[in-house]
Structure formats: structure tokens, C-alpha cells
Amino acid sequence: MTNSGYTVHVENLTRMFGTFKAVDNVSFQVKPGEIFGFLGANGAGKTTTIRMLCGLLLPTSGKAIVAGYDVYKDTEAIKRHIGYMAQRFSLYEDLTVRENIEFYGGVYGLNRKQIKTKTAELLDYLKLWEHADKLTASLPLGWKQRMALSTALLHNPDLIFLDEPTSGVDPESRRNFWMLIYELSEQGKTIFVTTHFMDEAEYCHRLSIMRDGKIVELDKPQSLKQKYKADTMQDVFMKVVQKVEA
């Protein structure tokens, strides 16, 4: 964590691709234990911003400190101290749930004893024991998402990036997944989540809305609904887009 007390501290972050400004002078902070929603239409700049924060892409200019590490100088340290769950399921379908968890434990540098302990903890915490020795390919998508989350938690990171974590899953699985997110937040972990589901945006402690590479709104969901005299975050989102377009 930075001296400022934030898990993520971003100032004037910019990324150019040739003459195209994908991320335009973005600034925000995320507190420890906060569920921070990162919203925006496709092409708004969300993915590029997350790639920079995860140490996968260098900024063109600006400043970003993630989990206490500088995105310019400490990219490998950032990768070791964050968890990341991709939008597309990226684990091995031809391995069992247990084998996937053990494999990623090795990737994160855990020793055999740590892998055994963490595997048992995660299978219990995520209620995956009955699926532990099933091939991953045989699982419903909701259970696959639980499994993907388990690998992101293996090395006990304080900051977890979730990119569209409930995309394609049924409503009950979505609710169950968000219960896990709240439990992680209550344990003090910081959750940085992107979603296209505006009802899920309501669950975030604070959220930002990006458009054309810029953050055009950042506040608590209830405050944004009051500001735009809206009943739902879907209404807020549409009004923000229309306001920016006008």
C-alpha cells in the first residue's frame, strides 16, 4: 500500500497508440477493502487502463502506484502482489479442478506444502470439494468462474482485478459470486471489478464511468443516482453517456 493509504493511486495516466489516445489523463484512487467498479462501453479505455495497472502495458505518461509498486519500475512485483481473473475462462479444461489449482500454485511460486494447504482452503472456501477431481471441461460456467477466482486467490493477494467476472453465467451464479466478492472485501481485500451488468454496479462501494479514454463520473452508486435523479444505475449510465455526447 502507498504512503497515501490507497491500494491504487493513479494520477494523469495516459496511453497513446500512435496518434490515438486510448487512455486520456485519468486520475483516481482505490481504498483498501473497497469494491471499486470500473464501467464503460466497449472501447472506452477500461481494458487498456487495467493492463497498465497490472504491469502488462507501460503508460505513455502519468503516474500509477499499485499495491505499493510503481507501474514503470516494478511491473514484476505488481504481478506477484495482485490477483487477476480474466473475462474469458483461461484455465486448463483437460485438467481437474484440483490439478488446475495445484498447477497455478506452482506458477505463483508456492512450495508443495503451501500448495496442499491452499488447495484445501480454497476448495473448502469456494465449496468446490465435490468437483475437485472432475475435469474442468465438465463443469457449468458458474463453477468454472468460482475456480478461476480460486486461482487468482492462491497467493493471497491484497488486490484482485476481476474483468467481467460474471459474464455469461446465470442469475443465481451471479448472486453467489457477488457474495464471495463481499466476503473478500470484508477480509480487507481490495476488489477492482469491471462489469456490463448495471445491477451489479449497485453492489460496488464506489464506481467510475469511462468514455473515450476519460473518467466522466466517479462516486458512490447512490450519490450518482441522486445526482442524475435516476432510480437505477442503468438510468445513470444512459444519462452520463447522453450528457457526454451532447
ZADO-1210 file (C-alpha; in nm, 4 decimals, padded with zeros to 6 digits):
<atoms>
<atom x="00.0000" y="00.0000" z="00.0000" code="MET" pos="1"/>
<atom x="00.1206" y="00.3516" z="-00.0746" code="THR" pos="2"/>
<atom x="00.2057" y="00.6129" z="00.1856" code="ASN" pos="3"/>
<atom x="-00.1149" y="00.7921" z="00.0869" code="SER" pos="4"/>
<atom x="-00.3138" y="00.4971" z="00.2252" code="GLY" pos="5"/>
<atom x="-00.4534" y="00.3880" z="-00.1108" code="TYR" pos="6"/>
<atom x="-00.4176" y="00.0435" z="-00.2672" code="THR" pos="7"/>
<atom x="-00.4333" y="00.2025" z="-00.6151" code="VAL" pos="8"/>
<atom x="-00.3225" y="00.5611" z="-00.6747" code="HIS" pos="9"/>
<atom x="-00.3451" y="00.6967" z="-01.0311" code="VAL" pos="10"/>
<atom x="-00.2580" y="01.0474" z="-01.1491" code="GLU" pos="11"/>
<atom x="-00.2940" y="01.1765" z="-01.5052" code="ASN" pos="12"/>
<atom x="-00.2413" y="00.8309" z="-01.6537" code="LEU" pos="13"/>
<atom x="-00.2246" y="00.8367" z="-02.0344" code="THR" pos="14"/>
<atom x="-00.1638" y="00.5750" z="-02.3007" code="ARG" pos="15"/>
<atom x="-00.1133" y="00.6508" z="-02.6677" code="MET" pos="16"/>
<atom x="-00.1202" y="00.4044" z="-02.9575" code="PHE" pos="17"/>
<atom x="00.0372" y="00.6081" z="-03.2329" code="GLY" pos="18"/>
<atom x="-00.1772" y="00.9200" z="-03.2538" code="THR" pos="19"/>
<atom x="-00.4749" y="00.7537" z="-03.0795" code="PHE" pos="20"/>
<atom x="-00.5183" y="00.8384" z="-02.7100" code="LYS" pos="21"/>
<atom x="-00.6707" y="00.5221" z="-02.5606" code="ALA" pos="22"/>
<atom x="-00.6470" y="00.6486" z="-02.2010" code="VAL" pos="23"/>
<atom x="-00.6642" y="01.0249" z="-02.1549" code="ASP" pos="24"/>
<atom x="-00.5274" y="01.1841" z="-01.8377" code="ASN" pos="25"/>
<atom x="-00.7073" y="00.9534" z="-01.5931" code="VAL" pos="26"/>
<atom x="-00.6849" y="01.0062" z="-01.2143" code="SER" pos="27"/>
<atom x="-00.8460" y="00.8095" z="-00.9296" code="PHE" pos="28"/>
<atom x="-00.7715" y="00.6272" z="-00.6039" code="GLN" pos="29"/>
<atom x="-00.8963" y="00.2997" z="-00.4584" code="VAL" pos="30"/>
<atom x="-00.9045" y="00.2376" z="-00.0819" code="LYS" pos="31"/>
<atom x="-00.8093" y="-00.0862" z="00.0961" code="PRO" pos="32"/>
<atom x="-01.1072" y="-00.3223" z="00.1213" code="GLY" pos="33"/>
<atom x="-01.3061" y="-00.1234" z="-00.1338" code="GLU" pos="34"/>
<atom x="-01.5129" y="-00.2784" z="-00.4131" code="ILE" pos="35"/>
<atom x="-01.4371" y="-00.0381" z="-00.6963" code="PHE" pos="36"/>
<atom x="-01.6444" y="-00.0653" z="-01.0128" code="GLY" pos="37"/>
<atom x="-01.4913" y="00.0293" z="-01.3461" code="PHE" pos="38"/>
<atom x="-01.7659" y="00.0878" z="-01.6030" code="LEU" pos="39"/>
<atom x="-01.7756" y="00.1935" z="-01.9653" code="GLY" pos="40"/>
<atom x="-01.8823" y="00.0816" z="-02.3097" code="ALA" pos="41"/>
<atom x="-01.6516" y="-00.1315" z="-02.5238" code="ASN" pos="42"/>
<atom x="-01.3639" y="00.0836" z="-02.6456" code="GLY" pos="43"/>
<atom x="-01.3921" y="00.3307" z="-02.3564" code="ALA" pos="44"/>
<atom x="-01.0391" y="00.2541" z="-02.2340" code="GLY" pos="45"/>
<atom x="-01.1123" y="00.0191" z="-01.9421" code="LYS" pos="46"/>
<atom x="-00.9039" y="-00.2752" z="-02.0624" code="THR" pos="47"/>
<atom x="-00.6047" y="-00.0566" z="-02.1521" code="THR" pos="48"/>
<atom x="-00.6167" y="00.1035" z="-01.8067" code="THR" pos="49"/>
<atom x="-00.6324" y="-00.2347" z="-01.6337" code="ILE" pos="50"/>
<atom x="-00.3433" y="-00.3692" z="-01.8410" code="ARG" pos="51"/>
<atom x="-00.1304" y="-00.0757" z="-01.7243" code="MET" pos="52"/>
<atom x="-00.2312" y="-00.1257" z="-01.3608" code="LEU" pos="53"/>
<atom x="-00.1481" y="-00.4979" z="-01.3815" code="CYS" pos="54"/>
<atom x="00.2006" y="-00.4286" z="-01.5139" code="GLY" pos="55"/>
<atom x="00.1240" y="-00.5664" z="-01.8601" code="LEU" pos="56"/>
<atom x="00.1472" y="-00.2385" z="-02.0522" code="LEU" pos="57"/>
<atom x="00.3609" y="00.0674" z="-01.9855" code="LEU" pos="58"/>
<atom x="00.1862" y="00.4066" z="-01.9735" code="PRO" pos="59"/>
<atom x="00.2847" y="00.6826" z="-02.2122" code="THR" pos="60"/>
<atom x="00.2750" y="00.9332" z="-01.9249" code="SER" pos="61"/>
<atom x="00.1301" y="00.9897" z="-01.5813" code="GLY" pos="62"/>
<atom x="00.1708" y="00.8067" z="-01.2526" code="LYS" pos="63"/>
<atom x="00.0284" y="00.4874" z="-01.1033" code="ALA" pos="64"/>
<atom x="00.1135" y="00.3067" z="-00.7812" code="ILE" pos="65"/>
<atom x="-00.0476" y="-00.0379" z="-00.7437" code="VAL" pos="66"/>
<atom x="-00.0235" y="-00.2317" z="-00.4153" code="ALA" pos="67"/>
<atom x="00.2698" y="-00.0065" z="-00.3267" code="GLY" pos="68"/>
<atom x="00.4585" y="-00.0610" z="-00.6541" code="TYR" pos="69"/>
<atom x="00.5336" y="00.1735" z="-00.9436" code="ASP" pos="70"/>
<atom x="00.3894" y="00.0643" z="-01.2814" code="VAL" pos="71"/>
<atom x="00.7043" y="00.1841" z="-01.4602" code="TYR" pos="72"/>
<atom x="00.9718" y="00.0283" z="-01.2389" code="LYS" pos="73"/>
<atom x="00.8064" y="-00.2592" z="-01.0524" code="ASP" pos="74"/>
<atom x="00.5974" y="-00.4485" z="-01.3075" code="THR" pos="75"/>
<atom x="00.7111" y="-00.7941" z="-01.1919" code="GLU" pos="76"/>
<atom x="00.6445" y="-00.7082" z="-00.8273" code="ALA" pos="77"/>
<atom x="00.2942" y="-00.5896" z="-00.9194" code="ILE" pos="78"/>
<atom x="00.2199" y="-00.9199" z="-01.0912" code="LYS" pos="79"/>
<atom x="00.3268" y="-01.1088" z="-00.7766" code="ARG" pos="80"/>
<atom x="00.1112" y="-00.8972" z="-00.5445" code="HIS" pos="81"/>
<atom x="-00.2191" y="-00.8854" z="-00.7325" code="ILE" pos="82"/>
<atom x="-00.4762" y="-01.1430" z="-00.8359" code="GLY" pos="83"/>
<atom x="-00.6290" y="-01.1294" z="-01.1832" code="TYR" pos="84"/>
<atom x="-00.9316" y="-01.3060" z="-01.3237" code="MET" pos="85"/>
<atom x="-00.9793" y="-01.2657" z="-01.6977" code="ALA" pos="86"/>
<atom x="-01.3142" y="-01.2215" z="-01.8704" code="GLN" pos="87"/>
<atom x="-01.2582" y="-01.5317" z="-02.0801" code="ARG" pos="88"/>
<atom x="-01.2076" y="-01.8556" z="-01.8914" code="PHE" pos="89"/>
<atom x="-00.8349" y="-01.9186" z="-01.9179" code="SER" pos="90"/>
<atom x="-00.7680" y="-02.2318" z="-01.7127" code="LEU" pos="91"/>
<atom x="-00.6928" y="-02.5787" z="-01.8488" code="TYR" pos="92"/>
<atom x="-01.0082" y="-02.7677" z="-01.9486" code="GLU" pos="93"/>
<atom x="-00.8275" y="-03.1036" z="-01.9666" code="ASP" pos="94"/>
<atom x="-00.7078" y="-03.0861" z="-01.6039" code="LEU" pos="95"/>
<atom x="-00.9219" y="-03.1459" z="-01.2966" code="THR" pos="96"/>
<atom x="-01.0158" y="-02.8617" z="-01.0646" code="VAL" pos="97"/>
<atom x="-00.7551" y="-02.9795" z="-00.8126" code="ARG" pos="98"/>
<atom x="-00.4845" y="-03.0113" z="-01.0798" code="GLU" pos="99"/>
<atom x="-00.5525" y="-02.6594" z="-01.2072" code="ASN" pos="100"/>
<atom x="-00.5241" y="-02.5123" z="-00.8586" code="ILE" pos="101"/>
<atom x="-00.2018" y="-02.7056" z="-00.7917" code="GLU" pos="102"/>
<atom x="-00.0572" y="-02.6001" z="-01.1264" code="PHE" pos="103"/>
<atom x="-00.1215" y="-02.2310" z="-01.0648" code="TYR" pos="104"/>
<atom x="00.0143" y="-02.2647" z="-00.7134" code="GLY" pos="105"/>
<atom x="00.3413" y="-02.3663" z="-00.8745" code="GLY" pos="106"/>
<atom x="00.3216" y="-02.0737" z="-01.1184" code="VAL" pos="107"/>
<atom x="00.2895" y="-01.8354" z="-00.8212" code="TYR" pos="108"/>
<atom x="00.5960" y="-01.9910" z="-00.6584" code="GLY" pos="109"/>
<atom x="00.4291" y="-02.1734" z="-00.3689" code="LEU" pos="110"/>
<atom x="00.6083" y="-02.4781" z="-00.2296" code="ASN" pos="111"/>
<atom x="00.4460" y="-02.8245" z="-00.2078" code="ARG" pos="112"/>
<atom x="00.3249" y="-02.7788" z="00.1496" code="LYS" pos="113"/>
<atom x="00.1785" y="-02.4350" z="00.0713" code="GLN" pos="114"/>
<atom x="00.0078" y="-02.5663" z="-00.2422" code="ILE" pos="115"/>
<atom x="-00.1507" y="-02.8548" z="-00.0484" code="LYS" pos="116"/>
<atom x="-00.2714" y="-02.6209" z="00.2272" code="THR" pos="117"/>
<atom x="-00.4030" y="-02.3510" z="-00.0082" code="LYS" pos="118"/>
<atom x="-00.5743" y="-02.6073" z="-00.2324" code="THR" pos="119"/>
<atom x="-00.7672" y="-02.7463" z="00.0646" code="ALA" pos="120"/>
<atom x="-00.8537" y="-02.3961" z="00.1893" code="GLU" pos="121"/>
<atom x="-00.9842" y="-02.2825" z="-00.1479" code="LEU" pos="122"/>
<atom x="-01.1805" y="-02.5987" z="-00.2220" code="LEU" pos="123"/>
<atom x="-01.3487" y="-02.5508" z="00.1148" code="ASP" pos="124"/>
<atom x="-01.3999" y="-02.1736" z="00.0903" code="TYR" pos="125"/>
<atom x="-01.5408" y="-02.1867" z="-00.2633" code="LEU" pos="126"/>
<atom x="-01.7393" y="-02.5069" z="-00.1930" code="LYS" pos="127"/>
<atom x="-01.5648" y="-02.6948" z="-00.4739" code="LEU" pos="128"/>
<atom x="-01.4821" y="-03.0200" z="-00.2913" code="TRP" pos="129"/>
<atom x="-01.7400" y="-03.2311" z="-00.4763" code="GLU" pos="130"/>
<atom x="-01.5963" y="-03.1057" z="-00.8073" code="HIS" pos="131"/>
<atom x="-01.2281" y="-03.1298" z="-00.7083" code="ALA" pos="132"/>
<atom x="-01.1465" y="-03.4352" z="-00.9208" code="ASP" pos="133"/>
<atom x="-01.3751" y="-03.3611" z="-01.2132" code="LYS" pos="134"/>
<atom x="-01.2337" y="-03.2409" z="-01.5427" code="LEU" pos="135"/>
<atom x="-01.2711" y="-02.8662" z="-01.5674" code="THR" pos="136"/>
<atom x="-01.4366" y="-02.9026" z="-01.9079" code="ALA" pos="137"/>
<atom x="-01.7307" y="-03.0837" z="-01.7448" code="SER" pos="138"/>
<atom x="-01.8209" y="-02.8006" z="-01.5073" code="LEU" pos="139"/>
<atom x="-02.1012" y="-02.5466" z="-01.5633" code="PRO" pos="140"/>
<atom x="-01.9728" y="-02.1946" z="-01.6348" code="LEU" pos="141"/>
<atom x="-02.0713" y="-02.0696" z="-01.2884" code="GLY" pos="142"/>
<atom x="-01.8455" y="-02.3276" z="-01.1236" code="TRP" pos="143"/>
<atom x="-01.5680" y="-02.2536" z="-01.3724" code="LYS" pos="144"/>
<atom x="-01.5825" y="-01.8900" z="-01.2644" code="GLN" pos="145"/>
<atom x="-01.5501" y="-01.9942" z="-00.9000" code="ARG" pos="146"/>
<atom x="-01.2496" y="-02.1983" z="-00.9981" code="MET" pos="147"/>
<atom x="-01.0905" y="-01.9109" z="-01.1904" code="ALA" pos="148"/>
<atom x="-01.1367" y="-01.6940" z="-00.8805" code="LEU" pos="149"/>
<atom x="-00.9688" y="-01.9597" z="-00.6688" code="SER" pos="150"/>
<atom x="-00.6512" y="-01.9447" z="-00.8783" code="THR" pos="151"/>
<atom x="-00.6494" y="-01.5641" z="-00.8516" code="ALA" pos="152"/>
<atom x="-00.6544" y="-01.6019" z="-00.4704" code="LEU" pos="153"/>
<atom x="-00.3859" y="-01.8703" z="-00.4368" code="LEU" pos="154"/>
<atom x="-00.1014" y="-01.6383" z="-00.3369" code="HIS" pos="155"/>
<atom x="-00.3280" y="-01.4378" z="-00.1009" code="ASN" pos="156"/>
<atom x="-00.3097" y="-01.1016" z="-00.2825" code="PRO" pos="157"/>
<atom x="-00.4491" y="-00.7866" z="-00.1198" code="ASP" pos="158"/>
<atom x="-00.5711" y="-00.6529" z="-00.4562" code="LEU" pos="159"/>
<atom x="-00.7802" y="-00.8532" z="-00.7039" code="ILE" pos="160"/>
<atom x="-00.8736" y="-00.7452" z="-01.0573" code="PHE" pos="161"/>
<atom x="-01.1927" y="-00.9056" z="-01.1889" code="LEU" pos="162"/>
<atom x="-01.2641" y="-00.8447" z="-01.5577" code="ASP" pos="163"/>
<atom x="-01.6323" y="-00.9140" z="-01.6335" code="GLU" pos="164"/>
<atom x="-01.6309" y="-01.1996" z="-01.3779" code="PRO" pos="165"/>
<atom x="-01.9980" y="-01.2967" z="-01.4213" code="THR" pos="166"/>
<atom x="-02.0249" y="-01.2646" z="-01.7982" code="SER" pos="167"/>
<atom x="-02.2354" y="-01.5499" z="-01.9379" code="GLY" pos="168"/>
<atom x="-02.3392" y="-01.7065" z="-01.6079" code="VAL" pos="169"/>
<atom x="-02.6951" y="-01.7497" z="-01.4787" code="ASP" pos="170"/>
<atom x="-02.8527" y="-01.5042" z="-01.2290" code="PRO" pos="171"/>
<atom x="-02.8130" y="-01.7352" z="-00.9276" code="GLU" pos="172"/>
<atom x="-02.4439" y="-01.7898" z="-01.0030" code="SER" pos="173"/>
<atom x="-02.4015" y="-01.4140" z="-01.0375" code="ARG" pos="174"/>
<atom x="-02.5533" y="-01.3570" z="-00.6934" code="ARG" pos="175"/>
<atom x="-02.3361" y="-01.6280" z="-00.5385" code="ASN" pos="176"/>
<atom x="-02.0254" y="-01.4806" z="-00.6989" code="PHE" pos="177"/>
<atom x="-02.1025" y="-01.1361" z="-00.5589" code="TRP" pos="178"/>
<atom x="-02.1465" y="-01.2876" z="-00.2139" code="MET" pos="179"/>
<atom x="-01.7879" y="-01.4129" z="-00.2465" code="LEU" pos="180"/>
<atom x="-01.6738" y="-01.0663" z="-00.3568" code="ILE" pos="181"/>
<atom x="-01.8318" y="-00.9124" z="-00.0460" code="TYR" pos="182"/>
<atom x="-01.6672" y="-01.1732" z="00.1770" code="GLU" pos="183"/>
<atom x="-01.3274" y="-01.0925" z="00.0263" code="LEU" pos="184"/>
<atom x="-01.3874" y="-00.7205" z="00.0794" code="SER" pos="185"/>
<atom x="-01.4803" y="-00.7816" z="00.4439" code="GLU" pos="186"/>
<atom x="-01.1478" y="-00.9646" z="00.4822" code="GLN" pos="187"/>
<atom x="-00.9749" y="-00.6420" z="00.3756" code="GLY" pos="188"/>
<atom x="-00.9031" y="-00.7330" z="00.0148" code="LYS" pos="189"/>
<atom x="-00.9472" y="-00.4625" z="-00.2476" code="THR" pos="190"/>
<atom x="-01.1628" y="-00.5604" z="-00.5456" code="ILE" pos="191"/>
<atom x="-01.1295" y="-00.3797" z="-00.8785" code="PHE" pos="192"/>
<atom x="-01.4127" y="-00.5045" z="-01.0990" code="VAL" pos="193"/>
<atom x="-01.5416" y="-00.4338" z="-01.4492" code="THR" pos="194"/>
<atom x="-01.8959" y="-00.5285" z="-01.5428" code="THR" pos="195"/>
<atom x="-02.1550" y="-00.4676" z="-01.8125" code="HIS" pos="196"/>
<atom x="-02.4369" y="-00.5515" z="-01.5703" code="PHE" pos="197"/>
<atom x="-02.5659" y="-00.2256" z="-01.4293" code="MET" pos="198"/>
<atom x="-02.7455" y="-00.4037" z="-01.1450" code="ASP" pos="199"/>
<atom x="-02.4023" y="-00.5315" z="-01.0350" code="GLU" pos="200"/>
<atom x="-02.2720" y="-00.1756" z="-01.0363" code="ALA" pos="201"/>
<atom x="-02.5153" y="-00.1117" z="-00.7495" code="GLU" pos="202"/>
<atom x="-02.3119" y="-00.3537" z="-00.5347" code="TYR" pos="203"/>
<atom x="-01.9887" y="-00.1523" z="-00.5633" code="CYS" pos="204"/>
<atom x="-01.8810" y="00.0826" z="-00.2860" code="HIS" pos="205"/>
<atom x="-01.7759" y="00.3374" z="-00.5498" code="ARG" pos="206"/>
<atom x="-01.7565" y="00.3265" z="-00.9253" code="LEU" pos="207"/>
<atom x="-01.6241" y="00.5201" z="-01.2204" code="SER" pos="208"/>
<atom x="-01.7680" y="00.5562" z="-01.5692" code="ILE" pos="209"/>
<atom x="-01.5263" y="00.5876" z="-01.8614" code="MET" pos="210"/>
<atom x="-01.5923" y="00.7221" z="-02.2078" code="ARG" pos="211"/>
<atom x="-01.3449" y="00.7948" z="-02.4892" code="ASP" pos="212"/>
<atom x="-01.0496" y="00.7291" z="-02.2608" code="GLY" pos="213"/>
<atom x="-01.1640" y="00.9645" z="-01.9835" code="LYS" pos="214"/>
<atom x="-01.3347" y="00.9118" z="-01.6495" code="ILE" pos="215"/>
<atom x="-01.6521" y="01.1180" z="-01.6770" code="VAL" pos="216"/>
<atom x="-01.8071" y="01.0190" z="-01.3403" code="GLU" pos="217"/>
<atom x="-01.6734" y="00.8774" z="-01.0132" code="LEU" pos="218"/>
<atom x="-01.8798" y="00.8417" z="-00.6964" code="ASP" pos="219"/>
<atom x="-02.0920" y="00.6073" z="-00.4851" code="LYS" pos="220"/>
<atom x="-02.3827" y="00.4466" z="-00.6743" code="PRO" pos="221"/>
<atom x="-02.6418" y="00.6126" z="-00.4501" code="GLN" pos="222"/>
<atom x="-02.4801" y="00.9545" z="-00.4960" code="SER" pos="223"/>
<atom x="-02.4793" y="00.9139" z="-00.8744" code="LEU" pos="224"/>
<atom x="-02.8464" y="00.8119" z="-00.8720" code="LYS" pos="225"/>
<atom x="-02.9304" y="01.1223" z="-00.6698" code="GLN" pos="226"/>
<atom x="-02.7226" y="01.3470" z="-00.8960" code="LYS" pos="227"/>
<atom x="-02.8943" y="01.2243" z="-01.2122" code="TYR" pos="228"/>
<atom x="-03.2371" y="01.1810" z="-01.0475" code="LYS" pos="229"/>
<atom x="-03.2321" y="00.8165" z="-01.1558" code="ALA" pos="230"/>
<atom x="-03.3794" y="00.5028" z="-00.9992" code="ASP" pos="231"/>
<atom x="-03.1163" y="00.2609" z="-01.1273" code="THR" pos="232"/>
<atom x="-02.7529" y="00.2600" z="-01.2370" code="MET" pos="233"/>
<atom x="-02.8728" y="00.1677" z="-01.5860" code="GLN" pos="234"/>
<atom x="-03.0546" y="00.5021" z="-01.5972" code="ASP" pos="235"/>
<atom x="-02.7459" y="00.6802" z="-01.4641" code="VAL" pos="236"/>
<atom x="-02.5246" y="00.5175" z="-01.7238" code="PHE" pos="237"/>
<atom x="-02.7525" y="00.6197" z="-02.0103" code="MET" pos="238"/>
<atom x="-02.7777" y="00.9785" z="-01.8813" code="LYS" pos="239"/>
<atom x="-02.3999" y="01.0042" z="-01.8410" code="VAL" pos="240"/>
<atom x="-02.3447" y="00.8812" z="-02.1977" code="VAL" pos="241"/>
<atom x="-02.6082" y="01.1197" z="-02.3325" code="GLN" pos="242"/>
<atom x="-02.4605" y="01.4084" z="-02.1322" code="LYS" pos="243"/>
<atom x="-02.1130" y="01.3452" z="-02.2707" code="VAL" pos="244"/>
<atom x="-02.2430" y="01.3040" z="-02.6255" code="GLU" pos="245"/>
<atom x="-02.4478" y="01.6263" z="-02.6050" code="ALA" pos="246"/>
</atoms>
